[in-house]
Amino acid sequence: MIEMPEPTFRLLYERYFDHVWHTLRRFGVAERELEDAAHDVFVVVHRKLAEFDPERSARAWLGGIAWRVAADTRRRAHHRREQLDARAGLDRTTRAPGPDEVLAAREARALVEEALAELDLDRRAVLVLCDIDGASGPEAAEALAIPLNTVYSRLRTARARFRAAVRRLTLIRGAA
């Protein structure tokens, strides 16, 4: 957890906007919906900032808000009978890699995105919060408003299903 002074809206926005954006992508929010969804997250943050406990992880708190906003975004899209892109995005590197590195990174990112997309949304949320964003089990439980044992159960099965999906997709790609 990053030590920070009494959080202000501006501080949370400046420090975590990119994190929220990427988390929403990992939760399956389509590219065309990201700007609105990120805005919605920070509207909730502004509304609930007085309730935030600075002893808690800001990343986990924002992750929970992002999860609920992503679910609302998917529900609205489903209601409009739109198909959201279920593939999650990953952070881009900041240095200029060579062509081979770019290709390898794209292939790895696509593999991870496909494997994440095969997980049901509840397990994906726990896997993203814990294994990608680094939230602890208790932080994920609090962020998603689910029991701690449920977090651990979902995380265990999500990891196993993710590994199986990666193995299967790797075999398919190797055969192609």
C-alpha positions as CSV (number, residue, x, y, z in Angstrom):
1,M,0.0,0.0,0.0
2,I,1.3,3.4,-0.9
3,E,1.6,5.8,2.0
4,M,-0.2,9.0,1.2
5,P,-1.5,12.0,3.0
6,E,-5.2,12.4,3.6
7,P,-6.5,11.7,0.1
8,T,-8.1,14.4,-1.9
9,F,-10.1,13.8,-5.0
10,R,-7.4,15.5,-7.1
11,L,-4.6,13.3,-5.6
12,L,-6.6,10.1,-6.2
13,Y,-7.5,11.2,-9.8
14,E,-3.9,12.2,-10.7
15,R,-2.3,9.2,-9.1
16,Y,-4.7,6.5,-10.1
17,F,-6.5,7.5,-13.3
18,D,-4.3,5.3,-15.5
19,H,-4.7,2.4,-13.1
20,V,-8.5,2.8,-13.2
21,W,-8.5,3.0,-17.0
22,H,-6.4,-0.2,-17.4
23,T,-8.5,-2.0,-14.7
24,L,-11.7,-1.2,-16.5
25,R,-10.2,-2.6,-19.7
26,R,-9.2,-5.8,-17.8
27,F,-12.8,-6.1,-16.6
28,G,-13.9,-6.2,-20.2
29,V,-15.1,-2.6,-20.8
30,A,-15.0,-1.9,-24.5
31,E,-12.6,0.7,-25.8
32,R,-15.5,3.0,-26.9
33,E,-16.9,2.8,-23.3
34,L,-13.7,3.4,-21.4
35,E,-13.8,7.2,-21.2
36,D,-17.4,7.2,-19.8
37,A,-16.7,4.3,-17.5
38,A,-13.5,6.0,-16.0
39,H,-15.5,9.2,-15.6
40,D,-18.2,7.2,-13.8
41,V,-15.6,5.7,-11.4
42,F,-14.4,9.1,-10.4
43,V,-17.9,10.4,-10.0
44,V,-18.4,7.7,-7.4
45,V,-15.0,8.5,-5.8
46,H,-16.0,12.1,-5.5
47,R,-19.3,11.1,-3.9
48,K,-17.8,8.6,-1.5
49,L,-14.5,10.1,-0.7
50,A,-15.6,11.1,2.8
51,E,-16.3,7.4,3.5
52,F,-12.8,6.3,2.3
53,D,-10.5,5.0,5.1
54,P,-7.0,6.2,4.3
55,E,-5.7,3.0,6.1
56,R,-7.1,1.0,3.3
57,S,-5.5,0.4,-0.1
58,A,-6.7,3.1,-2.5
59,R,-6.0,0.7,-5.4
60,A,-8.2,-1.9,-4.0
61,W,-11.0,0.6,-3.2
62,L,-10.8,2.0,-6.7
63,G,-10.7,-1.5,-8.1
64,G,-14.0,-2.3,-6.3
65,I,-15.6,0.8,-7.7
66,A,-14.2,0.0,-11.2
67,W,-15.6,-3.5,-10.9
68,R,-19.1,-2.2,-10.2
69,V,-18.9,0.4,-12.9
70,A,-17.7,-2.2,-15.4
71,A,-20.7,-4.4,-14.4
72,D,-23.1,-1.5,-14.9
73,T,-21.5,-0.7,-18.3
74,R,-21.9,-4.3,-19.4
75,R,-25.5,-4.4,-18.2
76,R,-26.3,-1.2,-20.0
77,A,-24.7,-2.5,-23.2
78,H,-26.6,-5.8,-22.9
79,H,-29.8,-3.9,-22.4
80,R,-29.0,-2.0,-25.6
81,R,-28.2,-5.4,-27.2
82,E,-24.6,-4.3,-27.9
83,Q,-21.7,-6.7,-27.8
84,L,-18.9,-5.5,-25.5
85,D,-15.4,-6.6,-26.3
86,A,-14.7,-9.2,-23.5
87,R,-11.0,-9.0,-24.1
88,A,-9.1,-7.1,-21.4
89,G,-6.2,-4.7,-22.1
90,L,-2.8,-4.7,-20.6
91,D,-0.4,-1.9,-19.9
92,R,1.9,-0.9,-22.7
93,T,5.7,-0.6,-22.2
94,T,7.2,2.8,-22.0
95,R,10.6,2.2,-23.7
96,A,10.9,1.8,-27.4
97,P,11.3,-2.0,-27.9
98,G,12.6,-3.6,-31.1
99,P,10.3,-5.2,-33.7
100,D,10.8,-8.7,-32.3
101,E,10.0,-7.5,-28.8
102,V,6.9,-5.7,-30.1
103,L,5.7,-8.9,-31.8
104,A,6.4,-11.1,-28.8
105,A,4.7,-8.6,-26.4
106,R,1.6,-8.4,-28.7
107,E,1.4,-12.2,-28.9
108,A,1.8,-12.5,-25.1
109,R,-0.8,-9.8,-24.5
110,A,-3.3,-11.4,-26.9
111,L,-2.8,-14.8,-25.2
112,V,-3.4,-13.3,-21.7
113,E,-6.4,-11.3,-23.0
114,E,-7.9,-14.5,-24.6
115,A,-7.3,-16.5,-21.4
116,L,-8.9,-13.8,-19.2
117,A,-11.9,-13.5,-21.5
118,E,-12.6,-17.2,-21.0
119,L,-13.0,-16.7,-17.2
120,D,-16.5,-15.9,-15.9
121,L,-16.6,-12.3,-14.7
122,D,-16.6,-13.1,-10.9
123,R,-13.4,-15.1,-11.1
124,R,-11.9,-12.6,-13.6
125,A,-12.5,-9.8,-11.1
126,V,-10.7,-11.6,-8.3
127,L,-7.8,-12.7,-10.5
128,V,-7.3,-9.2,-11.9
129,L,-7.5,-7.5,-8.5
130,C,-5.2,-10.0,-6.7
131,D,-2.7,-11.2,-9.4
132,I,-2.5,-8.2,-11.7
133,D,-3.3,-5.3,-9.5
134,G,-1.6,-6.8,-6.4
135,A,-4.6,-6.5,-3.9
136,S,-4.5,-8.8,-0.9
137,G,-7.4,-11.3,-0.4
138,P,-9.0,-9.1,2.3
139,E,-8.7,-6.0,0.1
140,A,-10.3,-7.8,-2.8
141,A,-13.1,-9.1,-0.5
142,E,-13.8,-5.6,0.7
143,A,-13.6,-4.1,-2.8
144,L,-16.0,-6.7,-4.3
145,A,-18.2,-6.9,-1.2
146,I,-17.8,-10.7,-1.0
147,P,-16.6,-13.0,1.8
148,L,-12.9,-13.6,2.1
149,N,-13.2,-17.3,1.7
150,T,-15.1,-16.7,-1.6
151,V,-12.2,-14.6,-2.8
152,Y,-9.7,-17.4,-2.1
153,S,-12.0,-20.0,-3.6
154,R,-12.5,-17.9,-6.8
155,L,-8.8,-17.0,-7.0
156,R,-7.8,-20.7,-6.8
157,T,-10.2,-21.8,-9.5
158,A,-9.5,-18.7,-11.6
159,R,-5.8,-19.4,-11.5
160,A,-6.3,-23.0,-12.5
161,R,-8.7,-22.1,-15.3
162,F,-6.4,-19.3,-16.5
163,R,-3.4,-21.7,-16.6
164,A,-5.5,-24.3,-18.5
165,A,-6.7,-21.7,-21.0
166,V,-3.1,-20.5,-21.6
167,R,-1.9,-24.0,-22.1
168,R,-4.8,-24.8,-24.5
169,L,-4.4,-21.6,-26.5
170,T,-0.6,-22.0,-26.7
171,L,-1.1,-25.5,-28.1
172,I,-3.6,-24.2,-30.6
173,R,-1.3,-21.4,-31.7
174,G,1.6,-23.7,-32.0
175,A,-0.3,-26.0,-34.2
176,A,-1.4,-23.2,-36.5
